Amino acid sequence: MRSLWREDLNFLVTNRIPRRWATLFMGWFSQIENPLVRDASIAVWRAFAPDLDLSEARKREFRSVHECFVRELKSGARPIDRRAEVLTSPCDAIIGAHGEVEDGRVYQAKGFPYTLEELTGSRELARRHRGGKFVTLRIKSSFYHRFHAPCDGALDEVNYISGDTWNVNPIALERVERLFCKNERAVLDLRLADSRQTLTLVPIAAILVAGIKLHALKGPLDLRYRGPNRIPCKTSFSKGQELGWFQHGSTIVVLASGGFEFTPNVALGARIKVGEPLLRGLRGAPPSPEREFAARQHALAFGDA
């Protein structure tokens, strides 16, 4: 009951204010490097997120609350399931709505459908995922905010879709129709070794510190971004490699087609972490020497999850 009360209050506070202006303000405020501001902000954060755990963080002292939000983890904190047939979770999350894509339609919550064409901005992408699987991964504000590659692959382009900054907690998903299609988001259509399979990640930003940073791009994607929607970015990656991070808690919608099935640990409300099995059925080839080299270089630059 206490948890539901917190989320209900959170919905009222964050969605009955000018969301865009509040988000821009918090984006600035969270990066103030002042010990008093930092400590007071983290204390308020803990009041709304008592499960905040910094014991796995690579460092224990932070210059700002923003630095705490986007913290890295100690090396080895997230072991990666290396089985070639397994797609792993890209993030630490609570598993939300999931199931089969039916006629191009999926659900954010019971009775609240939306279409993949509207979510991704692509009729072709929606067509390719027809009959596939979808899973919603909710990253709570207290969780680790970085996300990683579920398998070996490549990314040729990012489609950034500017939008609103609605809260994405369960209460909001049960009250605001097509919420994911309204919020700021990026569409990452990953290219896999097996061309018969399709995997798409849709990171969706949210209220207060909305923004997505991808290693494949020079700058962040946020409310101040004024560049092109479709951004070329020729890059390859290995399973478990860090792809980027959120500036605050949010959601990743995973879309997978080509014979994938959910692993037994996938259940509504279950906790999942980076590197744990999410889907099974991958028939990809082992990573190429080029991808292995890219993964080693990335590990040197950013550390292992």
MINU-668204 format. One record per residue (C-alpha): residue number from 1; x, y, z. Coordinates in nm, 4 decimals. Example, Ala and Ser with C-alpha at 12.3 -4.5 7.8 and 13.67 -1.06 7.14 Angstrom:
<node n="1" u="1.2300" v="-0.4500" w="0.7800"/>
<node n="2" u="1.3670" v="-0.1060" w="0.7140"/>
END
This chain:
<node n="1" u="0.0000" v="0.0000" w="0.0000"/>
<node n="2" u="0.2830" v="0.2375" w="0.0862"/>
<node n="3" u="0.4464" v="0.1708" w="-0.2525"/>
<node n="4" u="0.1181" v="0.2353" w="-0.4363"/>
<node n="5" u="0.0699" v="0.5569" w="-0.2390"/>
<node n="6" u="0.4169" v="0.6766" w="-0.3396"/>
<node n="7" u="0.3539" v="0.6023" w="-0.7079"/>
<node n="8" u="0.0109" v="0.7689" w="-0.6990"/>
<node n="9" u="0.1603" v="1.0791" w="-0.5379"/>
<node n="10" u="0.4472" v="1.0662" w="-0.7889"/>
<node n="11" u="0.1947" v="1.0597" w="-1.0773"/>
<node n="12" u="0.0037" v="1.3584" w="-0.9397"/>
<node n="13" u="0.3157" v="1.5632" w="-0.8713"/>
<node n="14" u="0.4976" v="1.4913" w="-1.1981"/>
<node n="15" u="0.2038" v="1.4942" w="-1.4412"/>
<node n="16" u="0.0080" v="1.7935" w="-1.3118"/>
<node n="17" u="0.2918" v="2.0398" w="-1.3669"/>
<node n="18" u="0.4390" v="2.1929" w="-1.6866"/>
<node n="19" u="0.6356" v="1.8781" w="-1.7735"/>
<node n="20" u="0.8674" v="2.0287" w="-2.0332"/>
<node n="21" u="0.9738" v="2.3257" w="-1.8201"/>
<node n="22" u="1.0110" v="2.1087" w="-1.5110"/>
<node n="23" u="1.2267" v="1.8665" w="-1.7101"/>
<node n="24" u="1.4513" v="2.1420" w="-1.8487"/>
<node n="25" u="1.4895" v="2.2892" w="-1.4996"/>
<node n="26" u="1.5778" v="1.9534" w="-1.3436"/>
<node n="27" u="1.8225" v="1.8793" w="-1.6231"/>
<node n="28" u="2.0113" v="2.1917" w="-1.5143"/>
<node n="29" u="1.9573" v="2.1545" w="-1.1391"/>
<node n="30" u="2.0689" v="1.7899" w="-1.1239"/>
<node n="31" u="2.4143" v="1.8823" w="-1.2575"/>
<node n="32" u="2.4924" v="2.1451" w="-0.9933"/>
<node n="33" u="2.8196" v="2.0397" w="-0.8310"/>
<node n="34" u="2.7549" v="2.1591" w="-0.4776"/>
<node n="35" u="2.7726" v="1.9194" w="-0.1786"/>
<node n="36" u="2.4669" v="2.0707" w="-0.0057"/>
<node n="37" u="2.2537" v="2.0563" w="-0.3223"/>
<node n="38" u="2.3793" v="1.7049" w="-0.4011"/>
<node n="39" u="2.3149" v="1.5653" w="-0.0523"/>
<node n="40" u="1.9717" v="1.7264" w="-0.0176"/>
<node n="41" u="1.8694" v="1.6021" w="-0.3628"/>
<node n="42" u="1.9800" v="1.2448" w="-0.2926"/>
<node n="43" u="1.7946" v="1.2552" w="0.0421"/>
<node n="44" u="1.4713" v="1.3556" w="-0.1361"/>
<node n="45" u="1.5378" v="1.0897" w="-0.4003"/>
<node n="46" u="1.5751" v="0.8228" w="-0.1304"/>
<node n="47" u="1.2432" v="0.9314" w="0.0247"/>
<node n="48" u="1.0650" v="0.8432" w="-0.3019"/>
<node n="49" u="1.2955" v="0.5500" w="-0.3881"/>
<node n="50" u="1.3932" v="0.3689" w="-0.0658"/>
<node n="51" u="1.5386" v="0.0789" w="-0.2692"/>
<node n="52" u="1.8217" v="0.2987" w="-0.4032"/>
<node n="53" u="2.1378" v="0.0875" w="-0.3672"/>
<node n="54" u="2.4783" v="0.2380" w="-0.4473"/>
<node n="55" u="2.6852" v="-0.0559" w="-0.3185"/>
<node n="56" u="2.7521" v="-0.1802" w="-0.6762"/>
<node n="57" u="2.8589" v="0.1610" w="-0.8073"/>
<node n="58" u="3.2115" v="0.1908" w="-0.9419"/>
<node n="59" u="3.2655" v="0.4972" w="-0.7228"/>
<node n="60" u="3.0909" v="0.6000" w="-0.4020"/>
<node n="61" u="3.1401" v="0.9770" w="-0.4145"/>
<node n="62" u="2.9492" v="1.1846" w="-0.6705"/>
<node n="63" u="2.9904" v="1.5485" w="-0.7651"/>
<node n="64" u="2.6190" v="1.5916" w="-0.8456"/>
<node n="65" u="2.2929" v="1.4009" w="-0.8289"/>
<node n="66" u="2.3117" v="1.3636" w="-1.2086"/>
<node n="67" u="2.6446" v="1.1824" w="-1.1759"/>
<node n="68" u="2.4763" v="0.9477" w="-0.9300"/>
<node n="69" u="2.1859" v="0.8859" w="-1.1724"/>
<node n="70" u="2.4157" v="0.7796" w="-1.4563"/>
<node n="71" u="2.6622" v="0.5898" w="-1.2363"/>
<node n="72" u="2.8702" v="0.3040" w="-1.3730"/>
<node n="73" u="2.8949" v="-0.0299" w="-1.1929"/>
<node n="74" u="3.1938" v="-0.2210" w="-1.0625"/>
<node n="75" u="3.3595" v="-0.4516" w="-1.3130"/>
<node n="76" u="3.1813" v="-0.7874" w="-1.3202"/>
<node n="77" u="2.8699" v="-0.6628" w="-1.1397"/>
<node n="78" u="2.6508" v="-0.7794" w="-1.4300"/>
<node n="79" u="2.7632" v="-1.1188" w="-1.5712"/>
<node n="80" u="2.6518" v="-1.1646" w="-1.9324"/>
<node n="81" u="2.4876" v="-1.4888" w="-2.0505"/>
<node n="82" u="2.7125" v="-1.5712" w="-2.3479"/>
<node n="83" u="2.5000" v="-1.8480" w="-2.5018"/>
<node n="84" u="2.4583" v="-1.7640" w="-2.8709"/>
<node n="85" u="2.0882" v="-1.8568" w="-2.8781"/>
<node n="86" u="1.9989" v="-1.6187" w="-2.5924"/>
<node n="87" u="1.9069" v="-1.2507" w="-2.6120"/>
<node n="88" u="1.9895" v="-1.0879" w="-2.2782"/>
<node n="89" u="1.8181" v="-0.8018" w="-2.0998"/>
<node n="90" u="1.9618" v="-0.4679" w="-2.2107"/>
<node n="91" u="1.8962" v="-0.3060" w="-1.8728"/>
<node n="92" u="1.8076" v="-0.3500" w="-1.5068"/>
<node n="93" u="1.4301" v="-0.3345" w="-1.5019"/>
<node n="94" u="1.0899" v="-0.4470" w="-1.3852"/>
<node n="95" u="0.9213" v="-0.6542" w="-1.6567"/>
<node n="96" u="0.5964" v="-0.4956" w="-1.7700"/>
<node n="97" u="0.3524" v="-0.5815" w="-2.0463"/>
<node n="98" u="0.4867" v="-0.8447" w="-2.2841"/>
<node n="99" u="0.3597" v="-1.0982" w="-2.5341"/>
<node n="100" u="0.3043" v="-1.1391" w="-2.9069"/>
<node n="101" u="0.2678" v="-0.8561" w="-3.1559"/>
<node n="102" u="-0.0861" v="-0.8940" w="-3.2921"/>
<node n="103" u="-0.1725" v="-0.7106" w="-3.6157"/>
<node n="104" u="0.0989" v="-0.4553" w="-3.5442"/>
<node n="105" u="-0.0458" v="-0.3790" w="-3.2023"/>
<node n="106" u="0.0999" v="-0.4216" w="-2.8528"/>
<node n="107" u="0.0015" v="-0.3101" w="-2.5017"/>
<node n="108" u="0.1456" v="-0.0693" w="-2.2464"/>
<node n="109" u="-0.0989" v="-0.2016" w="-1.9832"/>
<node n="110" u="-0.4153" v="-0.4129" w="-1.9840"/>
<node n="111" u="-0.6702" v="-0.2463" w="-2.2098"/>
<node n="112" u="-0.4267" v="0.0190" w="-2.3352"/>
<node n="113" u="-0.3025" v="-0.0793" w="-2.6843"/>
<node n="114" u="-0.0784" v="0.1152" w="-2.9203"/>
<node n="115" u="0.0624" v="0.0434" w="-3.2653"/>
<node n="116" u="0.4248" v="-0.0265" w="-3.3516"/>
<node n="117" u="0.3986" v="0.2047" w="-3.6506"/>
<node n="118" u="0.3162" v="0.4969" w="-3.4224"/>
<node n="119" u="0.5820" v="0.3964" w="-3.1683"/>
<node n="120" u="0.8656" v="0.3553" w="-3.4203"/>
<node n="121" u="0.7523" v="0.5975" w="-3.6900"/>
<node n="122" u="0.8081" v="0.3234" w="-3.9478"/>
<node n="123" u="0.5489" v="0.1157" w="-4.1327"/>
<node n="124" u="0.8253" v="-0.1173" w="-4.2585"/>
<node n="125" u="0.9574" v="-0.1808" w="-3.9076"/>
<node n="126" u="0.6050" v="-0.2517" w="-3.7820"/>
<node n="127" u="0.5561" v="-0.4970" w="-4.0706"/>
<node n="128" u="0.8797" v="-0.6826" w="-3.9905"/>
<node n="129" u="0.7779" v="-0.7281" w="-3.6275"/>
<node n="130" u="0.4298" v="-0.8600" w="-3.7066"/>
<node n="131" u="0.3834" v="-1.1872" w="-3.5166"/>
<node n="132" u="0.7012" v="-1.1304" w="-3.3140"/>
<node n="133" u="0.7499" v="-1.0684" w="-2.9442"/>
<node n="134" u="0.7495" v="-0.7479" w="-2.7417"/>
<node n="135" u="0.8507" v="-0.6822" w="-2.3828"/>
<node n="136" u="0.8388" v="-0.3630" w="-2.1788"/>
<node n="137" u="1.1315" v="-0.3054" w="-1.9417"/>
<node n="138" u="1.0700" v="-0.0349" w="-1.6837"/>
<node n="139" u="1.3816" v="0.1223" w="-1.5329"/>
<node n="140" u="1.2898" v="0.2671" w="-1.1927"/>
<node n="141" u="1.4596" v="0.5895" w="-1.0872"/>
<node n="142" u="1.6663" v="0.3984" w="-0.8298"/>
<node n="143" u="1.8007" v="0.1455" w="-1.0829"/>
<node n="144" u="2.1221" v="0.1375" w="-1.2849"/>
<node n="145" u="2.0471" v="0.3605" w="-1.5864"/>
<node n="146" u="2.2865" v="0.2320" w="-1.8503"/>
<node n="147" u="2.1760" v="-0.0126" w="-2.1199"/>
<node n="148" u="2.3696" v="-0.2779" w="-2.3107"/>
<node n="149" u="2.3557" v="-0.4840" w="-2.6299"/>
<node n="150" u="2.1398" v="-0.8000" w="-2.5982"/>
<node n="151" u="2.3510" v="-0.9757" w="-2.8656"/>
<node n="152" u="2.6219" v="-0.9187" w="-3.1261"/>
<node n="153" u="2.5119" v="-0.6836" w="-3.3991"/>
<node n="154" u="2.5444" v="-0.3485" w="-3.5718"/>
<node n="155" u="2.3591" v="-0.0187" w="-3.5837"/>
<node n="156" u="2.3455" v="0.1940" w="-3.8989"/>
<node n="157" u="2.0993" v="0.4651" w="-3.7962"/>
<node n="158" u="1.9149" v="0.6116" w="-3.4973"/>
<node n="159" u="1.5648" v="0.7494" w="-3.5422"/>
<node n="160" u="1.5069" v="1.0140" w="-3.2746"/>
<node n="161" u="1.1442" v="1.1101" w="-3.2133"/>
<node n="162" u="1.0991" v="1.4218" w="-3.0008"/>
<node n="163" u="0.7976" v="1.4251" w="-2.7737"/>
<node n="164" u="0.6478" v="1.4822" w="-2.4306"/>
<node n="165" u="0.7894" v="1.3790" w="-2.0919"/>
<node n="166" u="0.5061" v="1.1920" w="-1.9217"/>
<node n="167" u="0.5916" v="0.9833" w="-1.6176"/>
<node n="168" u="0.6083" v="0.6153" w="-1.7200"/>
<node n="169" u="0.5228" v="0.4477" w="-1.3879"/>
<node n="170" u="0.2456" v="0.1812" w="-1.3808"/>
<node n="171" u="-0.0241" v="0.4241" w="-1.2679"/>
<node n="172" u="0.0509" v="0.6565" w="-1.5614"/>
<node n="173" u="0.0425" v="0.3608" w="-1.8039"/>
<node n="174" u="-0.3064" v="0.2733" w="-1.6768"/>
<node n="175" u="-0.4344" v="0.6305" w="-1.7179"/>
<node n="176" u="-0.2662" v="0.7845" w="-2.0244"/>
<node n="177" u="-0.3471" v="0.6170" w="-2.3568"/>
<node n="178" u="-0.0609" v="0.5554" w="-2.6034"/>
<node n="179" u="0.1820" v="0.7083" w="-2.3554"/>
<node n="180" u="0.4954" v="0.5559" w="-2.5092"/>
<node n="181" u="0.3973" v="0.7030" w="-2.8467"/>
<node n="182" u="0.3815" v="1.0514" w="-2.6933"/>
<node n="183" u="0.7147" v="1.0610" w="-2.5118"/>
<node n="184" u="1.0635" v="1.1447" w="-2.6354"/>
<node n="185" u="1.2274" v="0.8261" w="-2.7666"/>
<node n="186" u="1.4915" v="0.6760" w="-2.9919"/>
<node n="187" u="1.4441" v="0.3809" w="-3.2266"/>
<node n="188" u="1.7465" v="0.1505" w="-3.2580"/>
<node n="189" u="1.6904" v="-0.1000" w="-3.5372"/>
<node n="190" u="1.9751" v="-0.3445" w="-3.4745"/>
<node n="191" u="2.1275" v="-0.5426" w="-3.7599"/>
<node n="192" u="2.1959" v="-0.9056" w="-3.6629"/>
<node n="193" u="2.4134" v="-1.1721" w="-3.8219"/>
<node n="194" u="2.1007" v="-1.3676" w="-3.9200"/>
<node n="195" u="1.9048" v="-1.1473" w="-4.1629"/>
<node n="196" u="1.5864" v="-1.3475" w="-4.0928"/>
<node n="197" u="1.5757" v="-1.2035" w="-3.7412"/>
<node n="198" u="1.4785" v="-0.8536" w="-3.6388"/>
<node n="199" u="1.5629" v="-0.6838" w="-3.3101"/>
<node n="200" u="1.4647" v="-0.3285" w="-3.2213"/>
<node n="201" u="1.5211" v="-0.1369" w="-2.8990"/>
<node n="202" u="1.3087" v="0.1693" w="-2.8252"/>
<node n="203" u="1.4492" v="0.3652" w="-2.5276"/>
<node n="204" u="1.1761" v="0.5995" w="-2.4020"/>
<node n="205" u="1.2655" v="0.8989" w="-2.1855"/>
<node n="206" u="1.0443" v="1.0428" w="-1.9127"/>
<node n="207" u="0.9728" v="1.3298" w="-1.6755"/>
<node n="208" u="1.2280" v="1.5554" w="-1.4995"/>
<node n="209" u="1.5635" v="1.4504" w="-1.6476"/>
<node n="210" u="1.4556" v="1.3299" w="-1.9913"/>
<node n="211" u="1.7386" v="1.2513" w="-2.2260"/>
<node n="212" u="1.9172" v="0.9602" w="-2.3928"/>
<node n="213" u="2.2921" v="0.9408" w="-2.4528"/>
<node n="214" u="2.4176" v="0.6884" w="-2.7084"/>
<node n="215" u="2.7866" v="0.6091" w="-2.7510"/>
<node n="216" u="2.7303" v="0.5892" w="-3.1271"/>
<node n="217" u="2.6369" v="0.9609" w="-3.1389"/>
<node n="218" u="2.8394" v="1.2654" w="-3.0391"/>
<node n="219" u="2.5751" v="1.4522" w="-2.8401"/>
<node n="220" u="2.2753" v="1.3641" w="-2.6209"/>
<node n="221" u="1.9214" v="1.3304" w="-2.7515"/>
<node n="222" u="1.7074" v="1.5530" w="-2.5305"/>
<node n="223" u="1.4560" v="1.8370" w="-2.5325"/>
<node n="224" u="1.7243" v="2.0792" w="-2.6555"/>
<node n="225" u="1.8170" v="1.8653" w="-2.9564"/>
<node n="226" u="1.7392" v="2.0397" w="-3.2861"/>
<node n="227" u="1.9160" v="1.8155" w="-3.5367"/>
<node n="228" u="1.7811" v="1.5642" w="-3.7894"/>
<node n="229" u="1.5460" v="1.2890" w="-3.6788"/>
<node n="230" u="1.7340" v="1.0170" w="-3.8654"/>
<node n="231" u="2.0987" v="1.0137" w="-3.7657"/>
<node n="232" u="2.3500" v="0.7830" w="-3.9417"/>
<node n="233" u="2.5930" v="0.6043" w="-3.7102"/>
<node n="234" u="2.7853" v="0.3101" w="-3.8525"/>
<node n="235" u="2.8867" v="0.1066" w="-3.5488"/>
<node n="236" u="2.9122" v="-0.2554" w="-3.4375"/>
<node n="237" u="2.8965" v="-0.4068" w="-3.0908"/>
<node n="238" u="2.9259" v="-0.7327" w="-2.9000"/>
<node n="239" u="2.6768" v="-0.8843" w="-2.6563"/>
<node n="240" u="2.6875" v="-0.7028" w="-2.3230"/>
<node n="241" u="2.8642" v="-0.3955" w="-2.4607"/>
<node n="242" u="2.7290" v="-0.0664" w="-2.3253"/>
<node n="243" u="2.5178" v="0.1218" w="-2.5810"/>
<node n="244" u="2.4295" v="0.4304" w="-2.3771"/>
<node n="245" u="2.2315" v="0.5557" w="-2.0805"/>
<node n="246" u="1.9223" v="0.7407" w="-1.9674"/>
<node n="247" u="1.9461" v="1.0673" w="-1.7778"/>
<node n="248" u="1.6696" v="0.9380" w="-1.5463"/>
<node n="249" u="1.4553" v="0.6296" w="-1.4890"/>
<node n="250" u="1.2481" v="0.5287" w="-1.7881"/>
<node n="251" u="1.1585" v="0.2389" w="-2.0193"/>
<node n="252" u="1.2958" v="0.0267" w="-2.3016"/>
<node n="253" u="1.0546" v="-0.1564" w="-2.5313"/>
<node n="254" u="1.2236" v="-0.4602" w="-2.6888"/>
<node n="255" u="1.0831" v="-0.5928" w="-3.0183"/>
<node n="256" u="1.2097" v="-0.9275" w="-3.1482"/>
<node n="257" u="1.0998" v="-1.1329" w="-3.4489"/>
<node n="258" u="1.2278" v="-1.4465" w="-3.6180"/>
<node n="259" u="1.1438" v="-1.7371" w="-3.3904"/>
<node n="260" u="1.2238" v="-1.5912" w="-3.0490"/>
<node n="261" u="1.0494" v="-1.7139" w="-2.7343"/>
<node n="262" u="1.0575" v="-1.5723" w="-2.3822"/>
<node n="263" u="1.2859" v="-1.7443" w="-2.1320"/>
<node n="264" u="1.1183" v="-1.8948" w="-1.8195"/>
<node n="265" u="1.2262" v="-1.6052" w="-1.5925"/>
<node n="266" u="1.0143" v="-1.3526" w="-1.7866"/>
<node n="267" u="0.7003" v="-1.2712" w="-1.5875"/>
<node n="268" u="0.4935" v="-0.9604" w="-1.5230"/>
<node n="269" u="0.6417" v="-0.7663" w="-1.2311"/>
<node n="270" u="0.9628" v="-0.9732" w="-1.2140"/>
<node n="271" u="1.2994" v="-0.8046" w="-1.1657"/>
<node n="272" u="1.5610" v="-0.8608" w="-1.4358"/>
<node n="273" u="1.9172" v="-0.7345" w="-1.4696"/>
<node n="274" u="2.1579" v="-0.6574" w="-1.7521"/>
<node n="275" u="2.2948" v="-0.9776" w="-1.9044"/>
<node n="276" u="2.0228" v="-1.2117" w="-1.7767"/>
<node n="277" u="1.8248" v="-1.4184" w="-2.0327"/>
<node n="278" u="1.5250" v="-1.2467" w="-2.1868"/>
<node n="279" u="1.4517" v="-1.4292" w="-2.5141"/>
<node n="280" u="1.5756" v="-1.7527" w="-2.6695"/>
<node n="281" u="1.6136" v="-1.8571" w="-3.0311"/>
<node n="282" u="1.9095" v="-1.6599" w="-3.1589"/>
<node n="283" u="2.0947" v="-1.8429" w="-3.4367"/>
<node n="284" u="2.3627" v="-1.5807" w="-3.4922"/>
<node n="285" u="2.7241" v="-1.6526" w="-3.5813"/>
<node n="286" u="3.0048" v="-1.6002" w="-3.3301"/>
<node n="287" u="3.1387" v="-1.2432" w="-3.3113"/>
<node n="288" u="3.3805" v="-1.1384" w="-3.5831"/>
<node n="289" u="3.7375" v="-1.0300" w="-3.4964"/>
<node n="290" u="3.6347" v="-0.6702" w="-3.5744"/>
<node n="291" u="3.3493" v="-0.6840" w="-3.3200"/>
<node n="292" u="3.5694" v="-0.8494" w="-3.0600"/>
<node n="293" u="3.8262" v="-0.5725" w="-3.1067"/>
<node n="294" u="3.5525" v="-0.3056" w="-3.0752"/>
<node n="295" u="3.4286" v="-0.4695" w="-2.7551"/>
<node n="296" u="3.7797" v="-0.4715" w="-2.6048"/>
<node n="297" u="3.8310" v="-0.1052" w="-2.6938"/>
<node n="298" u="3.4917" v="-0.0181" w="-2.5427"/>
<node n="299" u="3.5740" v="-0.2084" w="-2.2225"/>
<node n="300" u="3.8973" v="-0.0123" w="-2.1889"/>
<node n="301" u="3.7132" v="0.3170" w="-2.2341"/>
<node n="302" u="3.4011" v="0.2536" w="-2.0279"/>
<node n="303" u="3.4686" v="-0.0539" w="-1.8136"/>
<node n="304" u="3.2734" v="-0.3788" w="-1.8071"/>
<node n="305" u="2.9154" v="-0.3808" w="-1.6758"/>
END
